[in-house]
Amino acid sequence: MSSNWTTPADIRTQLLRLWDSGRLLAAHVNQSALFPLHLNLRQPASAHLGEQFDEVRRWIRQLDEGSKSHKGYGYTIEWRDINHRQLGRNRMPAGLIVEEEGDALRLIGKMAEKRRFEQLLTLQVFPALAGWIVRHPMQLLEHAPAWERIVLILQWFVAHPRPQLYLRELDIAGVDGKFIETRKALLAELLDQLMLPEAIDAQAVGARQFETRYGLLSKPVLIRFRLLDPRHYIAGLSDLSVPVAQFAALHVNVKRVFITENEINGLAFPEVEDSMVIFGGGYSVERLGDVPWLAYKEVIYWGDIDTHGFAILDRLRAYLPQARSMLMDIATLEAHRLLWGSEEPHKRHSGHLTRLTHEELALFKILHEHALGECLRMEQERLGFRWVRTAIQNLD
């Protein structure tokens, strides 16, 4: 029998594809007319009737035995009569039809899943989610064990828009914070269909910003800093991590603020009179823009000598335009030639930087254009510490 001719297994495969795509369930929701459903039929060519007549008869018999006329469910064969000059009059399949949804579901063994889907729809109390369910019916089935609790969460948020509570504080029967944590992406899709526009922070995107998007409290961003002059210790403490809001309200009389990206550099930073060092946060330096008293301090940034180091410096100056750089110069780079490393080519910063000094911009171009080496990078923690101490001592 030719492997190109449609078999009962091929028919089942066609219907399973329809199921896996979600179209069968979606049609049930939006009541679209999917049935009667015409299926693809690959059949013998007329030449095969004479050359492979026995195989053709076996194919017809197999197709017929798998049909609704024999099994009581499944596909129906449309027949046509043909006259062959050698074999005479014969009946051949001309088409395949699945007349009803139940025929398709029984043939692929999905009746139980369909009943489960219908049960889930009875729990659905939000007409506004009908469109989402039509687009994602298989997701509804995937989350079936948790769907009742998901609906409770949606009801709670609709009743309490932007609650300004931690997830841990939400009082929803049978639901804990971990349940929500592990389903943020799904909940965000659903809440976006239900919440009023003013209850959603459209700028906060992705599971990591779920709390911000829907008005929950999130774990506060901490700023870590060390006071480099014992006279300015806070209750005897020199190394602290505090929320940004508390750091912004801090009363400290230092005159100079260093910012360094590497944690070990921050820990090893030497004592400096009337100074502190902030452990930087890479591209999140904009959080320092929420600290008003930094605008009145001398700010010195020490980052890597690479494209991203200068990009972070450029961004920092958007909030603290008085910031100077330290140890990000050609002399420092050339003095440590044996310790040069490299940036990953596809991760290098290639944007236009507008807030660098003439000397900084010249070095950035050297790095960007590979003038001294391919994807050159000088990481700050590789610098000789005597060189670092000297640079700090020689600051104006």
Buried (B, 14 or more C-beta within 10 A) or exposed (E): BEEEBBBBEBBBEBBBEBBEEBBBBBBBBEEEEBBEBEBEBEBBEEEBBEEBBEBBEEBBEBBBEBBBEEBEBBBBBEEEEEEEEEEEEBEBBEBBBBBEBEBBBBBBEBEEBBEBBEEBBEEBEBEEBBEBBBEBBBBBBEBBEBBEBBBBBBBBBBEBBBBEBEBEEBEBEEBEEEBBEEBBEBBBBBBBBBBEEEBBBEEBEEBEBBBBBBBBBEEEEBBBBBBBBEEBBEEEEBEBEBEBEEBBEBEBEBEBBBBBBBEEBBEBBEEBEBBBBBBBBEEEBEBBBBBEBBEEBBBBBBBBBBBBBBBBBBBBBEBBEEBBBBBBBBEBBEBBEEEBEEBEEEEBBEEEBEBBEEEBBEBBEBBBEEEBEEBBBBBBBBBEEEBBEEBBEEEE
